[in-house]
Amino acid sequence: MGRLVRFNAPREVEVVDVVDADPAPGEVRLETLYSGISAGTELTAYRGSNPYLHRRWDPDRRLFVEGSTTHAYPLDGWGYEEVGRVVAVGSDDDRDLVGRTVWGAWGHRSSAVRPATYVRPRCLPEGADPRNGIFAKIGAIALNAVLDADIHVGEHVVVFGAGVPGQITAQLARLNGGRVTVVDLLAERRALAERLGAERTLDPAAVDVASVIRAATGDRGADVVIEMSGSYHALQEATRTVAYSSRVVAAGFFQGPGAPLELGDEFHHNRVSIVGSQISGVAPGLQHRWDELRMSATVLELERAGRLDLGSLISHVVDAEDAAGAFAMLDTAPERALQIVLDYGIVR
């Protein structure tokens, strides 16, 4: 028997028994070492605000429609930041994979079966810290936002939100040649962003971000702004902060109606473009070269080369059996945690 994290209802979490599956030919079984909790997407399921719980996503028309829902409680094994070890294979042809450490997305569960073709391109090299593998997909989300931002050397880039995706985005924007300012309400997150290379950090509760950025750029404004927090207040300030006829990349997972937006103000008068960035796709001009797998692999390669710091984003490693407490902390006391990692206690 294995273990699995289940959401029974909003803010009701338990860890339950689940039968471990055996791999069929062409498949492998993974024992999970670690899984990371996404404080964005997963909290929408934990809180009950995720749109998939209230409407049905029609993939053919790419519309949310009324009348039924895509998902309903109980929700089993949510999560997309996992690292595991291959412990069994369904075919002798795949025996070389036994013992390999693999990153991927299979939810908060102690084991999973995946096709060998899925596993092979996701093997970590020998000696790599397996915990960093949990950042593969969230890293791809951040890199996708940077690709959408189309940053050029020397440009002023403002990143709203210094959670995990914002911290990775800020580092990648700097690697891309940007002069990066990070905006966040939490002093601890601003301090971390500075340690990781941000040129400047700002507290939006203490200063007028748009005015500060314009003063630093000869009244021009930021060349590009990336919104990673999912806050409508931040998106509104992003439209005030960006330069005339320039781009705001909206990559946060916004919830509910956007009441704080005042689209008749700077957005309208400054011809601001708001570009939605989401991991289901890549900018049309890059789709022939980039996909999610390449973005994830690139982020992990940059970490191994010492050009991207992912380990510093881990604030807590807790026993997977304590998942309920981990989710409650992210929900009610975000200032106490950044990246929480669940440890499945596998002998390493």
Secondary structure, DSSP 8 states (H G I E B T S, - for coil): -EEEEEEEETTEEEEEEE------TTEEEEEEEEEE--TTHHHHHHHT--GGGTSEEETTTTEEESSS-S--SSEES--S-EEEEEEEESSGGGGGGTT-EEEE---SBSEEEEEHHHHGGGB--TT--GGGGGGHHHHHHHHHHHHHHT--TT-EEEEE--SHHHHHHHHHHHHTT-EEEEE-S-HHHHHHHHHTT-SEEE-TTTS-HHHHHHHHTTT--EEEEEE-S--HHHHHHHHHHEEEEEEEEE-S---S--TT--TTSHHHHTT-EEEE--TT---GGGTTT--HHHHHHHHHHHHHTTSS--GGGEEEEEEGGGHHHHHHHHHH-GGG-SEEEEE-----
